[in-house]
Amino acid sequence: MEAFPRPRPFEQPRATLVERTGFANLDPILLIASIALIGFSIYTLGVATSEDVPGNPYYYVVRQAIYAVVGIALMLGVARIDYSRFRELRVGIYTAMIGLIVLVLLLGEATRGSRRWIELPFFTFQPSELGKVMLLLALAAFAIDRARRGSERGRTLRLLALGLFPAALVFLQPDLGTALVYGVVTLAVLYIAGVRWTHFAALGALAVGAVLVVLVLAPAVGKPILADYQQDRLTAFLHPSNDPADSSYQINQALIAVGSGGKTGRGDDATQTQNGFLPERHTDFIFAVVGERFGFVGAAFLLSLYALLIWRALRTMTISKNLYGSMIAGGIAAMLMFQLFINVGMNLGIMPITGIPLPLLSYGGSSVVVTFLALGLLQSIFVQAQLTSKRGTTPF
């Protein structure tokens, strides 16, 4: 019998469970911030909607928790996939996105004059939400694939057309808020791709002209492009006292709720929320619920979590192993920032009401799951950057 075991020169240390499952290289700050946000959402829905569904005080809580579990599982699953593989599927991803949006226009359920959802056995699916991420994946790949083809102006126009075509289809549902998010994703990809500032200046001039045509010139000549309620929602924030009982009602009630919260909130005495004065308090105006119930402290804590998400997205953009990953991370950061700015802005009365949800806080299966999908892509980019760094290879 040997006194000492024979050495095994090529034996590797046994991997831990975390290393074997591929979760060792995840961004912990991004993970903690995202789980904290969905946890905050579930708690806020619990205290704000307990009397909304008679006999079922946990209606929204249970469903949001289910969406959270599905979304987190999806995020962790996507994090284990090399995001670069999506670049090869750009045509299929783009085609599927257009097909889903067209399918909604043909077969979607009409609610409040909008056709945005497809009824499935267990939940309502909104394809335009998934389209945000699909557009980003496809457009970033097209930008790299066509980087050396044709003139610079031609490349800009082609990418712009690829981004704005699905945005126009979503606008026809009609869903102005999501269409604007598509436009922001398109501009983010163009910016990271290195489009000249003169092209952005021209796009800005066109955007201003389009706004003037839609809101001023077309109504003046009797050919309105937007429905009356859409135009009222877009312009009511400029003069909230003109029509407090109709188009300005939501803004005024949100302002009262946020203003009455003070420093630490009103807790169970949050009358705007508990007495039903605040409309859509589980979706578009959930930030006003936070402001009234938890006050400045609660709102500041919530915004700090979003700041962590956006910071990690921008950080991931800078360390990505390739330009494709940088475009995806930058597009996700722009998408999150835009949705946050618009939603919080309309709760504070400084932005028009466009129906854009607050990521991971507003109630909704499609929004929650797709946001976690986007965060999973960020985690994938982060993991691949860490693996590239450990192998000592040069990013390309």
Summary of the structure (lengths in Angstrom):
residues: 396
radius of gyration: 23.3
end to end distance: 54.6
largest distance: 101.0
contacts: 1284
relative contact order: 0.14
helix: 67%
strand: 3%
